[in-house]
Amino acid sequence: MKINRYVANNGFATNAYLVWDEESKEAFIVDPGSELPSAAEFIDREGLKLEYIMITHAHGDHTGGIGFFKEKYPDAKLLASRAERKLLYNRAASFGKGGYTADVEVRDGDELEIGGIKLRFIDCPGHTSGGMSIYADNKFLFSGDTLFHASVGRTDLPGGDWDALVETLRNKIYVLPDDTVVLPGHMDETQIGWEKRYNPFVQINDQGR
């Protein structure tokens, strides 16, 4: 599995991740927050087949590039959590970037294989009610705005819920192996073990919660 990171030109420095299997050339992109010509150029130059456009949640800074990639790669399927259906379609609540219906909806625990890449989808309510993270090859976690390096997603927007976010982190995210690489929606990558011990918002140290 190979991963390229692109930062959206949308005023929010949203991370988008292009992921592909070297042997099959099958690929997917996570959270395209704006048009990303450099990612499209790479896809075309390397002969990748973009199978899916995946979103961790439906806020406009993570979905602003959906139209760009759907137009360039009409066979690519838009994938989102079933629980995020309403927000994905609602332009006002998603900050003007909604109006989409997912081609593929997933639920907590669903799995998908793309080329040789194995994915598991994890419902992560808190930042939005229907947000999710994507766990890839038992090693990488695309966390969207659920978990950042030394921070967490805000919960003061519609659908946000602090208690739900804490529950998500403690019982769904921090149970992953400590060496899991976290690839967040904003800022730099981190690891589960570090966040469990040192994240100032929600941490679990060696002595418990």
N, C-alpha and C positions, 0 to 999 in steps of 0.2 A: 504494500500500500504506500502510495506517495501522496504528499499533501503540499499544496501551494497556498499561501495566505495572501489575500488582497485586501486593501483597506479602501472602503467605499468613500467616494467623494460626495458625501451627503451632509457634512457639517457635524456628524456624530462619530466619525472615525470607526465605523462598524467593520468588524472583521468578517470577511467572506472566505470560505475555504473550498478550494477545488481539490477533490480527492479522486484518485484513479488507481486502477489495477494495471500494473505494467504489462502483464501478459495478455489480457483480454482487451485492454484499452478502454474498458467500460469505466465511466466516470459519473460523479455527481457533484453538485455545488451546494454548499450550505450557506444560507442567509445572504444572498446577494442584495446588499442594501442600496445599490445604485447600479447604473450601467458600468460594466467593467470590461472595456475593450481589450485590455491587456490579457485578461483571462480568456476571452473568446479567441484572441490571436494564438494563445498557447494551445487551446483545445484544437484549433484548426491545424496549427503547425505540427503538433504531435500526433495528429490523426486519432484523437480521442472521440469516443462516442458518449455524449452527454445523455445519460439515462434519466436522471432525476434532478429537479430543483427542490431542495429540502429547506424548510424553514423551521426554526426552533420555536418561534412565536410570531405573531402577526403585526407587530408594531412596524410603522412605515420605514424606520431606519434599517430594518432587516428584510424588507420586501420590495423596496423601491426598484430593484433590478429585475424583478420577475418578468415583466413585459419584455425587456431587452432580450433575455435569454429564451423566452418562449418564442419570440419572433425569429431569432437566429436558429434555434434548435426546436422546431415544432413537434418533434417526436419525444422531447423530454417531458416527463410527467412531473407535475407539481405535487409534492408530498408534504402533508402537514398532519398534526394531531387532530383526531376527530373532535376533541374537546375545544379546539381553537376555531371551529368552523364559523361561528358567528362573527368573531373579531376579524377573521380573514376577509370576510365579505363586507364588513361595515367600514365604509370610507372615513366617516367622521371619527369613530373610535380608534381606528388604526392610523390616524394622522394623515388622511388624504391619500393613502397608498393601498387601500383595500379594493374591494370589488372582485375578489378572486374566489373561485371554488376549487378546492384541491382535486386533482385527478385520482390521487390515492390518499386515503385517510388511514392513519394507524392509531392503535391504542396501546396502553401501557403493557410492555412485555412483548409486543409484536417483534418479529425478526425478519430480516431481509438480507439476501446475499447479492452483491453486485460484483461480477467477476469473482475474484477469490476473497472479497472483503465481506466480512460478516458484521451485520449491524443489529443492534437491539435498541428499541425506542423506549424511553423512560418518561412517563408523565411527571412534570415538575411544576405544579401549581405554586403560585407565590408572586412572581413578577407579573404574570398574567394568569388567568384561571386555567387556560388550556395550553400553557407552554410545555415544552419537552426538551430533553437532552438526547443526544445520539451517541451511543456507546459502540465504538468500532474496534473490531479485532481484539477485544478484551484488553485494550491498551490505551486508546484515545477517547476522550469525552468531549464532544462538541456541546458546550454547556449553555450556549445562547447568553441570556442575561440573568441566569439563575446564580451562577458563581463566577466571580472574577478573582484575579490575584489580589489577595488581602481586602476583598470587598465582595459585595453581593448586589443583586439587582434591586432597584428601587421598588417600593410597594405602594406608592402614593398615587399611582395612576389608576384609571378605571380597571377593575378586575384584579388589582393587586391586593395581597393579603400577607402581612408580615408573619403571622402564626403559621400559615400554610407554607411560606418559604422556609422557615426554620424547620418545620416537619419534613419538608422535601430534602433539605440538606442533610439532616441528621439520619434519616431513615432510607433515603434512596441514593444520595450522592456519596456521602461519607462512608458508606458500606462497601464502596468499590475499593480495589487494591490501592495501597498507598502510592505505588509507582505509576498509577494512571495519569497520563498527561492530559491536562485540562486545556482545551482550546476554546477560549471564551469569545463572546460576541464583541467585546471591547477590551482593550489593553493586551498585555502580554500573557503568554502561556504560563501555567503553573502546574503543580501536582497535588493530588488529593491529600497525601500525607502532610504536606506543608500546611495546607488550608485547615485541616483538622486540628492542627496544633497551634497555629498562629493567626488565623483569620480573626480580626478583632470583632467582627459582627457575630459570627457563629463558629465556635471551635469545640472540638472534642479532644481532650488531652489523654495521655496514657492512663490517667486515673479515672477516666469516665467523662460524662458530660458536665 
